[in-house]
Amino acid sequence: MSTAAESLIDVHAHFVTDRYVNAAKTAGHQHPDGMPGWPTWKAADHLALIDEGGIDTAMVSVSSPGTHFGDDGAARALAREVNEFAAELVREHPGRFGHFANLPLPDVDGSLREIAYSLDVLGSDGVAVETNAHGRYLGDALFEPVWTELDRRRAVVFVHPTSPPGHEAVSLGRPRPMLEFLFDSARTVSDLVFAGVFLRYPDISWVFTHGGGAATTAGLPHPRPHAR
């Protein structure tokens, strides 16, 4: 590991559980975002990987396609399950893992409940959302109560890309992480900019993966980074 003066933290790390993968497959995600299949994950393997890279702490989260597969009740239960799993992981390996709690968007009420539970009870380091939730991008007025609450809490929001609506027409038959993830990050950043979300909620610390995707080349303004 690195020295205390140069501590390294990986803010973009993922985990899966068997029950999460089974739920996603049951919902039709046999090949998530066009990938050949689902990855496997074990805490010991992840620890070995970050040790090899000289990384002190990995901030884990659930990746695309998230936990909402069309049913609000099922999404709330699945989000709670993976968040509790991650919180236990952090307790078992203090200092080696942190956790961004999954929110079951576009279910706003369920997300507000999960914000309170994850931040107040589980001690999560922030929350994780996808670039769009069933085609609703993050500047959508539907999500205003979520940003209001996260701004009040001065929370960290980790934004991970997912497949855009209509990806069949633009992905050229390739897995969406190859190209579409980069463009969907830019799409949601631009939506947040044009909707004025960054201005209205200045106390949210945003983390966008892959360097902000195509937003970095589009000349869009960068939100305030979060140092951790």
C-alpha positions as MATLAB code, in Angstrom:
seq = 'MSTAAESLIDVHAHFVTDRYVNAAKTAGHQHPDGMPGWPTWKAADHLALIDEGGIDTAMVSVSSPGTHFGDDGAARALAREVNEFAAELVREHPGRFGHFANLPLPDVDGSLREIAYSLDVLGSDGVAVETNAHGRYLGDALFEPVWTELDRRRAVVFVHPTSPPGHEAVSLGRPRPMLEFLFDSARTVSDLVFAGVFLRYPDISWVFTHGGGAATTAGLPHPRPHAR';
ca = [
       0.000    0.000    0.000;
       1.046    3.631   -0.337;
       2.290    5.747    2.535;
      -0.075    7.885    4.598;
       1.186   11.007    2.810;
       0.209    9.611   -0.580;
      -2.854    7.527    0.190;
      -4.583    6.251   -2.944;
      -8.357    5.823   -3.120;
     -10.138    4.178   -6.028;
     -13.549    5.841   -6.300;
     -14.647    3.694   -9.245;
     -14.878    0.089   -8.070;
     -17.731   -2.370   -8.325;
     -19.093   -5.482   -6.700;
     -21.855   -7.946   -7.406;
     -23.613  -10.534   -5.286;
     -25.116  -13.804   -6.469;
     -28.609  -12.638   -5.535;
     -28.141   -9.345   -7.393;
     -26.977  -11.118  -10.554;
     -29.860  -13.585  -10.330;
     -32.358  -10.735   -9.942;
     -30.910   -8.944  -12.956;
     -30.958  -12.088  -15.077;
     -34.544  -12.804  -14.065;
     -35.418   -9.284  -15.231;
     -33.923  -10.010  -18.648;
     -30.354   -8.757  -18.229;
     -28.588  -11.907  -19.324;
     -25.954   -9.820  -21.118;
     -25.704   -6.543  -19.166;
     -25.223   -3.585  -21.517;
     -24.342   -5.986  -24.313;
     -21.439   -7.614  -22.475;
     -20.885  -11.363  -22.936;
     -21.920  -12.150  -19.369;
     -21.786  -11.169  -15.731;
     -18.526  -10.840  -13.806;
     -17.783  -12.719  -10.625;
     -16.604  -10.940   -7.496;
     -14.992  -11.864   -4.199;
     -13.698   -9.551   -1.503;
     -10.405  -11.422   -1.278;
      -9.797  -11.063   -5.017;
     -10.597   -7.353   -4.875;
      -8.244   -6.822   -1.956;
      -5.475   -8.639   -3.805;
      -6.067   -6.423   -6.849;
      -5.887   -3.132   -4.977;
      -2.858   -4.323   -3.003;
      -1.126   -5.046   -6.300;
      -1.945   -1.529   -7.486;
      -0.854    0.181   -4.273;
      -4.415    1.329   -3.563;
      -5.420    1.807    0.058;
      -9.209    2.039   -0.236;
     -11.742    1.047   -2.904;
     -15.102    2.820   -2.938;
     -17.424    0.100   -4.173;
     -20.798    0.477   -5.831;
     -23.210   -1.469   -7.998;
     -22.611   -0.813  -11.679;
     -25.035   -0.667  -14.604;
     -27.845   -1.677  -14.963;
     -28.448   -0.714  -11.319;
     -31.242   -2.188   -9.231;
     -34.470   -0.906  -10.797;
     -35.793   -3.371  -13.356;
     -39.318   -1.995  -13.667;
     -40.961   -2.653  -10.303;
     -40.579   -0.079   -7.513;
     -41.080   -2.540   -4.669;
     -38.571   -5.033   -6.031;
     -36.093   -2.233   -6.708;
     -36.337   -0.921   -3.144;
     -35.732   -4.395   -1.740;
     -32.790   -5.072   -4.037;
     -31.174   -1.696   -3.369;
     -31.494   -2.264    0.370;
     -29.976   -5.727    0.039;
     -26.878   -4.658   -1.916;
     -26.370   -1.603    0.286;
     -26.455   -3.685    3.447;
     -24.036   -6.154    1.861;
     -21.608   -3.343    1.068;
     -21.920   -1.838    4.541;
     -21.025   -5.210    6.045;
     -18.067   -5.428    3.672;
     -16.817   -2.072    4.964;
     -17.201   -3.236    8.568;
     -15.293   -6.450    7.877;
     -12.407   -4.638    6.167;
     -12.043   -1.239    7.881;
     -10.095    1.245    5.830;
      -9.934   -0.986    2.756;
     -13.431   -0.434    1.403;
     -15.879    2.439    1.292;
     -19.360    2.407   -0.215;
     -21.594    4.479   -2.486;
     -25.167    3.350   -1.813;
     -27.349    2.447   -4.750;
     -30.555    4.458   -5.224;
     -33.547    2.796   -6.928;
     -34.259    5.622   -9.384;
     -36.586    6.518  -11.054;
     -38.485    5.702   -7.840;
     -38.074    9.018   -6.026;
     -39.833    8.076   -2.784;
     -37.848    4.863   -2.538;
     -34.643    6.758   -3.243;
     -35.336    9.292   -0.499;
     -35.870    6.459    1.967;
     -32.673    4.772    0.857;
     -30.698    8.031    1.175;
     -31.783    8.360    4.801;
     -31.145    4.709    5.635;
     -27.816    4.451    3.849;
     -26.300    7.696    5.095;
     -27.761    7.698    8.616;
     -27.800    3.995    9.480;
     -25.303    2.256    7.220;
     -22.767    5.069    7.193;
     -22.363    5.047    3.406;
     -19.874    7.527    1.931;
     -22.327    8.791   -0.661;
     -24.829    7.513   -3.197;
     -24.558    6.019   -6.666;
     -26.915    6.690   -9.582;
     -26.928    5.811  -13.268;
     -26.693    8.407  -16.037;
     -30.327    7.751  -16.887;
     -33.111    5.883  -15.167;
     -35.300    4.163  -17.755;
     -34.678    7.055  -20.144;
     -35.039    9.865  -17.604;
     -31.798   11.839  -17.426;
     -30.557   13.435  -14.236;
     -31.742   16.945  -15.076;
     -35.335   15.701  -15.192;
     -37.605   17.679  -12.859;
     -38.817   14.375  -11.390;
     -35.531   14.087   -9.494;
     -35.582   17.534   -7.836;
     -36.542   16.133   -4.393;
     -33.545   13.792   -4.545;
     -31.091   16.606   -5.322;
     -32.693   18.803   -2.665;
     -32.100   16.169   -0.007;
     -28.583   15.334   -1.148;
     -27.659   19.011   -1.276;
     -28.997   19.484    2.258;
     -26.753   16.652    3.369;
     -23.747   17.913    1.357;
     -23.551   14.416   -0.064;
     -21.302   12.796   -2.650;
     -23.107   11.594   -5.785;
     -21.273    9.020   -7.882;
     -22.678    8.927  -11.427;
     -22.073    5.793  -13.492;
     -23.063    5.417  -17.147;
     -25.645    2.978  -18.385;
     -27.151    2.128  -21.750;
     -29.089    4.986  -23.355;
     -32.635    4.542  -24.612;
     -32.589    3.473  -28.233;
     -29.095    2.061  -27.958;
     -29.948   -0.581  -30.535;
     -29.834    2.093  -33.251;
     -26.483    3.638  -32.307;
     -24.287    1.038  -30.584;
     -23.327   -0.689  -33.853;
     -23.918   -4.052  -32.213;
     -21.040   -3.553  -29.797;
     -21.148   -3.613  -25.988;
     -22.340   -0.239  -24.769;
     -19.344    0.360  -22.445;
     -17.145    0.715  -25.551;
     -18.758    3.949  -26.788;
     -22.223    4.610  -25.455;
     -21.153    4.846  -21.803;
     -18.899    7.778  -22.693;
     -21.649    9.554  -24.577;
     -24.306    8.873  -21.958;
     -22.082   10.478  -19.334;
     -21.816   13.562  -21.542;
     -25.559   13.468  -22.162;
     -26.453   13.509  -18.462;
     -23.802   16.126  -17.600;
     -25.221   18.405  -20.288;
     -28.736   17.765  -18.994;
     -27.659   18.717  -15.467;
     -25.972   21.863  -16.804;
     -28.876   23.031  -18.944;
     -31.418   22.200  -16.218;
     -29.443   24.337  -13.753;
     -29.003   21.500  -11.244;
     -25.353   22.325  -10.512;
     -26.300   25.929   -9.757;
     -29.321   25.128   -7.601;
     -27.546   22.459   -5.566;
     -23.970   23.657   -5.069;
     -23.326   21.532   -1.986;
     -23.524   18.220   -3.830;
     -20.089   16.815   -4.689;
     -20.349   15.034   -8.035;
     -18.113   12.201   -9.203;
     -18.381   11.325  -12.911;
     -16.621    8.210  -14.117;
     -14.317    7.826  -17.117;
     -13.169   11.427  -16.812;
     -16.670   12.668  -17.522;
     -16.846   10.699  -20.758;
     -17.266   12.748  -23.916;
     -18.138   15.794  -21.797;
     -14.425   16.563  -21.485;
     -14.067   17.026  -25.230;
     -17.396   18.824  -25.609;
     -16.190   21.781  -23.550;
     -18.879   21.396  -20.891;
     -18.075   22.912  -17.502;
     -16.861   20.517  -14.861;
     -18.826   20.326  -11.616;
     -16.930   20.855   -8.369;
     -14.801   17.741   -7.787;
     -14.821   15.861   -4.526;
     -11.471   15.058   -2.945;
     -11.492   11.945   -0.818;
];
